[in-house]
Amino acid sequence: MKIIEHKKIFLAISAFVVALSLAIVFGLGLKLGIDFTGGALTEVSYDERPAQATLAADLDTLDLGGYSLRESVDDAGKAAYILRTRDLTEVERQAVHTIVTEVGTAGEITRFTSIGPTIGQELRDKAVWALGAVALIIILYVAWAFRGVGRPVGSWTYGGITILALIHDVIVPTAVMAVLGVLLGAEVDVLFVMAILAVLGYSVNDTIVVFDRVRENLVKYRQEKKVMVKNEYGQPEEKIEYIPTKPFAVVVGESVDQTILRSINTSVTTLLALMALYWLGGEVTENFALILMAGVVAGTYSSIFLANPLLVYIAERNIARTEAAEATLAEVAS
């Protein structure tokens, strides 16, 4: 209940986190990988890795245009370099192969990937459509699942708040990805999109668990009252109205208290699994695990400290608006 009492503080924290994350994303930008831009990726490992400046000087003799060369470690734990270039012709690929393997000791190509710019654009479009489709399906499902909840907020409000929480949960790991891009040269690829989709699923599940308890408690704390009203033909008919026995804010606060341990325990166990994936899964899954960890933390916070305080805030505004309208009507009638 303390969470609901201090809802403005938690909403302000959420707004600050979102604003800071947006500033990081737009300020630092995201480094798109070849999955979305097209190009070639070459990983070469060595028993004794040459100096980066030496290898770059040799690559500069080729007409590759802009390229990226950074240190790495291959799956076997050997020192390596990852070279990202535009899409290469077969002749250019062979020239690059010769240079990177002859510099250093026991140079060996351990990975080569080439994606054309058309395929990259197609993947980028499909990623945007996938994220948009998931958000639309979620809001439609939540609105349908909470139909009939009624006062003081409608089912569409639950769906809208769920989407706002999802936006919060997506922006935070995206900002983490932007920071990783600057510090470690991490690039946005298909694994990043998969991580974001996983965050969406995790977050909506966490939020709906609390909202579903709110719905159960709203039904629990209400009384039926039969009233006579006139139908569309002017004839009297009996109608059932539901009178809440507890304030909406109290019901939501109790619902949060009843589910908060479940949410935290689920998040902790998920984080433990992701930490194991980060430390033991190898370089390929490191960024994937980090993004998921950021998303899990953001999702846990939003389901407890954002979605429910925002639900109560909107409900209180609706109640105040209704009371003001009724007072105005009473003054006009008098």
C-alpha positions as CSV (number, residue, x, y, z in Angstrom):
1,M,0.0,0.0,0.0
2,K,2.9,2.3,0.6
3,I,3.7,2.1,-3.1
4,I,0.3,3.5,-4.0
5,E,0.5,6.2,-1.3
6,H,3.8,7.4,-2.8
7,K,2.7,6.9,-6.4
8,K,3.8,10.3,-7.6
9,I,7.4,9.6,-6.5
10,F,7.6,6.3,-8.4
11,L,6.0,7.8,-11.4
12,A,8.5,10.7,-11.4
13,I,11.4,8.1,-11.1
14,S,10.0,6.2,-14.1
15,A,9.7,9.4,-16.1
16,F,13.3,10.3,-15.3
17,V,14.5,6.9,-16.3
18,V,12.7,7.0,-19.6
19,A,13.9,10.6,-20.3
20,L,17.5,9.6,-19.4
21,S,17.3,6.5,-21.6
22,L,15.9,8.4,-24.5
23,A,18.7,11.0,-24.1
24,I,21.3,8.2,-24.2
25,V,19.8,6.5,-27.2
26,F,19.5,9.7,-29.3
27,G,22.7,11.1,-28.0
28,L,24.9,8.1,-28.5
29,G,23.0,6.3,-31.2
30,L,22.8,2.6,-31.9
31,K,25.4,0.9,-34.0
32,L,23.6,-1.3,-36.5
33,G,25.2,-4.6,-37.3
34,I,25.5,-6.1,-40.7
35,D,22.2,-8.0,-40.1
36,F,20.5,-4.6,-40.8
37,T,22.9,-2.7,-42.9
38,G,24.4,-5.4,-45.0
39,G,28.1,-6.1,-45.4
40,A,30.7,-8.7,-44.4
41,L,32.0,-9.8,-41.1
42,T,35.3,-11.7,-40.8
43,E,36.7,-13.1,-37.6
44,V,40.3,-14.2,-37.6
45,S,42.1,-15.8,-34.6
46,Y,45.8,-16.0,-33.9
47,D,48.2,-17.9,-31.6
48,E,49.9,-14.5,-31.3
49,R,47.7,-11.6,-32.3
50,P,49.5,-8.8,-34.2
51,A,49.2,-5.1,-33.3
52,Q,45.9,-3.6,-34.4
53,A,47.7,-0.7,-36.1
54,T,49.9,-3.1,-38.1
55,L,46.9,-5.1,-39.4
56,A,44.9,-1.9,-40.2
57,A,47.9,-0.5,-42.2
58,D,47.8,-3.6,-44.4
59,L,44.1,-3.5,-44.8
60,D,44.3,0.2,-45.9
61,T,46.2,-1.0,-49.0
62,L,42.9,-2.4,-50.2
63,D,40.0,-0.3,-51.4
64,L,37.5,-1.4,-48.7
65,G,36.1,2.0,-47.9
66,G,35.1,2.4,-44.3
67,Y,35.6,-0.6,-42.1
68,S,35.7,-1.6,-38.4
69,L,38.4,-3.6,-36.8
70,R,38.3,-4.5,-33.1
71,E,39.8,-7.0,-30.8
72,S,37.9,-10.1,-29.8
73,V,38.2,-13.7,-28.5
74,D,36.9,-16.6,-30.5
75,D,34.8,-19.5,-29.2
76,A,38.0,-21.5,-28.5
77,G,39.4,-18.7,-26.3
78,K,42.1,-17.6,-28.7
79,A,42.9,-13.9,-29.4
80,A,41.2,-12.6,-32.5
81,Y,40.1,-9.6,-34.5
82,I,36.6,-8.9,-35.9
83,L,36.6,-7.1,-39.2
84,R,33.4,-5.5,-40.5
85,T,33.3,-4.1,-44.1
86,R,30.9,-3.5,-46.9
87,D,29.7,-6.4,-48.9
88,L,32.8,-7.9,-50.6
89,T,33.3,-9.4,-54.0
90,E,35.0,-12.8,-54.2
91,V,38.3,-11.2,-55.3
92,E,38.2,-8.7,-52.4
93,R,37.3,-11.5,-49.9
94,Q,40.3,-13.5,-51.0
95,A,42.6,-10.4,-50.7
96,V,41.3,-9.8,-47.1
97,H,41.8,-13.4,-46.3
98,T,45.4,-13.3,-47.4
99,I,46.2,-10.2,-45.5
100,V,44.6,-11.1,-42.1
101,T,46.0,-14.6,-42.1
102,E,49.6,-13.7,-43.0
103,V,49.9,-11.0,-40.4
104,G,50.6,-12.4,-36.9
105,T,51.2,-16.1,-35.9
106,A,49.0,-18.9,-37.2
107,G,46.2,-16.6,-38.4
108,E,43.0,-18.5,-39.2
109,I,39.5,-17.4,-40.4
110,T,37.1,-18.7,-37.8
111,R,34.0,-16.9,-39.1
112,F,32.8,-15.2,-42.2
113,T,29.3,-13.8,-42.8
114,S,28.1,-11.8,-45.8
115,I,24.7,-10.1,-46.0
116,G,23.6,-8.0,-48.9
117,P,22.1,-4.5,-48.3
118,T,18.7,-5.7,-49.6
119,I,18.5,-8.5,-47.1
120,G,19.6,-6.1,-44.4
121,Q,16.8,-3.7,-45.2
122,E,14.3,-6.5,-45.3
123,L,15.4,-7.7,-41.8
124,R,15.2,-4.2,-40.4
125,D,11.6,-3.8,-41.8
126,K,10.5,-7.2,-40.4
127,A,12.0,-6.3,-37.0
128,V,9.9,-3.1,-36.8
129,W,6.8,-4.9,-38.0
130,A,7.4,-7.7,-35.4
131,L,7.7,-5.2,-32.5
132,G,4.6,-3.3,-33.7
133,A,2.5,-6.4,-34.1
134,V,3.4,-7.7,-30.7
135,A,2.4,-4.4,-29.1
136,L,-0.9,-4.3,-31.0
137,I,-1.8,-7.9,-30.1
138,I,-1.0,-7.2,-26.4
139,I,-3.2,-4.2,-26.1
140,L,-6.1,-5.9,-27.9
141,Y,-5.8,-9.0,-25.7
142,V,-5.6,-7.0,-22.4
143,A,-8.6,-4.9,-23.4
144,W,-10.5,-8.0,-24.2
145,A,-9.4,-9.9,-21.1
146,F,-10.4,-7.0,-18.8
147,R,-13.7,-6.3,-20.4
148,G,-16.5,-5.8,-17.9
149,V,-14.2,-4.5,-15.2
150,G,-15.9,-1.1,-15.5
151,R,-15.4,1.7,-13.0
152,P,-13.3,3.6,-12.2
153,V,-11.2,2.7,-15.3
154,G,-12.2,0.8,-18.4
155,S,-10.5,-2.2,-20.0
156,W,-8.8,-0.1,-22.6
157,T,-7.0,1.8,-19.8
158,Y,-5.5,-1.5,-18.6
159,G,-4.3,-2.2,-22.1
160,G,-2.9,1.3,-22.6
161,I,-1.0,1.2,-19.3
162,T,0.4,-2.2,-20.2
163,I,1.8,-0.7,-23.4
164,L,3.3,2.3,-21.6
165,A,5.0,-0.1,-19.2
166,L,6.3,-2.0,-22.2
167,I,7.7,1.2,-23.7
168,H,9.6,1.8,-20.5
169,D,10.9,-1.8,-20.5
170,V,12.1,-1.6,-24.1
171,I,13.7,1.9,-23.8
172,V,15.9,0.9,-20.8
173,P,17.7,-2.1,-22.5
174,T,18.0,-0.1,-25.7
175,A,19.9,2.6,-23.8
176,V,22.1,-0.1,-22.3
177,M,22.8,-1.3,-25.9
178,A,23.7,2.2,-26.9
179,V,26.2,2.4,-24.0
180,L,27.6,-1.0,-24.9
181,G,28.1,0.2,-28.5
182,V,30.2,3.1,-27.3
183,L,32.2,1.2,-24.7
184,L,32.6,-2.2,-26.3
185,G,31.6,-1.7,-29.9
186,A,28.4,-3.8,-29.5
187,E,26.1,-3.7,-32.6
188,V,22.4,-4.2,-32.9
189,D,21.7,-7.5,-34.6
190,V,19.0,-10.1,-34.8
191,L,19.9,-11.4,-31.3
192,F,19.1,-7.9,-29.9
193,V,15.7,-8.0,-31.5
194,M,15.1,-11.4,-30.1
195,A,16.1,-10.1,-26.6
196,I,13.7,-7.2,-26.9
197,L,10.8,-9.5,-27.9
198,A,11.6,-11.7,-25.0
199,V,11.6,-8.7,-22.7
200,L,8.1,-7.7,-24.1
201,G,6.8,-11.2,-23.2
202,Y,8.3,-11.2,-19.8
203,S,7.2,-7.7,-18.9
204,V,3.6,-8.1,-20.1
205,N,3.3,-11.4,-18.1
206,D,4.6,-9.7,-14.9
207,T,2.2,-6.7,-15.4
208,I,-0.8,-8.8,-16.2
209,V,-0.3,-11.0,-13.0
210,V,-0.8,-7.9,-10.9
211,F,-3.6,-6.5,-13.0
212,D,-5.4,-9.8,-12.8
213,R,-5.2,-9.8,-9.0
214,V,-6.7,-6.2,-9.1
215,R,-9.6,-7.6,-11.2
216,E,-10.2,-10.5,-8.8
217,N,-10.1,-8.1,-5.8
218,L,-12.5,-5.6,-7.5
219,V,-15.0,-8.5,-7.8
220,K,-14.4,-9.6,-4.2
221,Y,-14.8,-6.1,-2.7
222,R,-18.2,-5.1,-4.2
223,Q,-21.9,-5.5,-3.5
224,E,-24.8,-5.9,-5.9
225,K,-27.6,-3.4,-5.9
226,K,-30.7,-3.8,-7.9
227,V,-32.1,-0.5,-9.4
228,M,-35.0,0.3,-11.7
229,V,-34.2,2.1,-14.9
230,K,-36.0,3.0,-18.1
231,N,-35.0,1.1,-21.2
232,E,-34.7,2.6,-24.7
233,Y,-38.5,2.2,-25.1
234,G,-39.3,4.1,-21.8
235,Q,-40.3,1.0,-20.0
236,P,-39.0,0.3,-16.5
237,E,-36.6,-2.6,-16.1
238,E,-34.3,-4.0,-13.4
239,K,-30.6,-3.4,-13.6
240,I,-27.8,-4.6,-11.3
241,E,-25.2,-2.0,-10.2
242,Y,-22.0,-2.9,-8.4
243,I,-21.1,-0.8,-5.3
244,P,-17.4,-1.0,-4.2
245,T,-16.9,-1.7,-0.6
246,K,-13.3,-0.5,-0.6
247,P,-11.7,2.4,-2.4
248,F,-10.0,1.6,-5.7
249,A,-6.6,2.7,-4.4
250,V,-6.8,0.4,-1.4
251,V,-7.8,-2.6,-3.7
252,V,-4.8,-1.9,-6.0
253,G,-2.5,-1.5,-3.0
254,E,-3.6,-4.9,-1.6
255,S,-3.2,-6.5,-5.0
256,V,0.4,-5.3,-5.3
257,D,1.2,-6.5,-1.7
258,Q,-0.2,-9.9,-2.6
259,T,1.9,-10.3,-5.8
260,I,5.1,-8.4,-5.1
261,L,7.0,-11.4,-3.6
262,R,6.0,-13.5,-6.6
263,S,7.3,-10.9,-9.0
264,I,10.6,-10.4,-7.2
265,N,11.2,-14.1,-6.8
266,T,10.5,-14.7,-10.5
267,S,12.9,-11.9,-11.5
268,V,15.7,-13.1,-9.2
269,T,15.6,-16.7,-10.5
270,T,15.5,-15.3,-14.1
271,L,18.5,-13.1,-13.4
272,L,20.4,-16.0,-12.0
273,A,19.8,-18.0,-15.2
274,L,20.9,-15.0,-17.3
275,M,24.0,-14.4,-15.3
276,A,25.0,-18.1,-15.9
277,L,24.3,-17.5,-19.6
278,Y,26.5,-14.4,-19.6
279,W,29.5,-16.0,-17.8
280,L,29.3,-19.4,-19.4
281,G,27.6,-18.9,-22.7
282,G,30.5,-17.4,-24.7
283,E,31.0,-14.1,-26.4
284,V,28.1,-14.6,-28.9
285,T,25.4,-14.5,-26.1
286,E,27.1,-12.0,-23.8
287,N,25.2,-8.9,-25.2
288,F,22.0,-10.9,-25.5
289,A,22.2,-11.9,-21.8
290,L,23.0,-8.3,-20.7
291,I,20.1,-6.8,-22.6
292,L,17.8,-9.4,-21.1
293,M,19.0,-8.7,-17.6
294,A,18.4,-5.0,-18.1
295,G,14.9,-5.8,-19.5
296,V,14.1,-8.0,-16.6
297,V,15.1,-5.4,-14.0
298,A,13.1,-2.7,-15.9
299,G,10.1,-5.0,-16.3
300,T,10.1,-5.9,-12.6
301,Y,10.2,-2.2,-11.7
302,S,7.5,-1.2,-14.2
303,S,5.0,-3.9,-13.2
304,I,5.2,-2.9,-9.5
305,F,6.1,0.7,-9.3
306,L,4.9,2.1,-12.7
307,A,1.8,0.3,-14.0
308,N,-0.2,0.2,-10.7
309,P,0.5,3.7,-9.5
310,L,-0.4,5.0,-12.9
311,L,-3.6,2.9,-12.8
312,V,-4.6,4.5,-9.5
313,Y,-3.5,8.0,-10.7
314,I,-5.8,7.7,-13.8
315,A,-8.6,6.3,-11.7
316,E,-8.4,9.2,-9.2
317,R,-8.5,11.7,-12.1
318,N,-11.6,9.9,-13.6
319,I,-13.3,10.0,-10.2
320,A,-12.5,13.7,-9.7
321,R,-13.7,14.5,-13.2
322,T,-17.0,12.6,-12.6
323,E,-17.6,14.3,-9.3
324,A,-17.0,17.7,-10.8
325,A,-19.4,17.0,-13.6
326,E,-22.1,15.8,-11.1
327,A,-21.6,18.9,-9.0
328,T,-22.0,21.1,-12.1
329,L,-25.2,19.3,-13.0
330,A,-26.5,19.7,-9.4
331,E,-25.8,23.4,-9.5
332,V,-27.6,23.8,-12.9
333,A,-30.6,21.8,-11.6
334,S,-30.9,23.9,-8.4
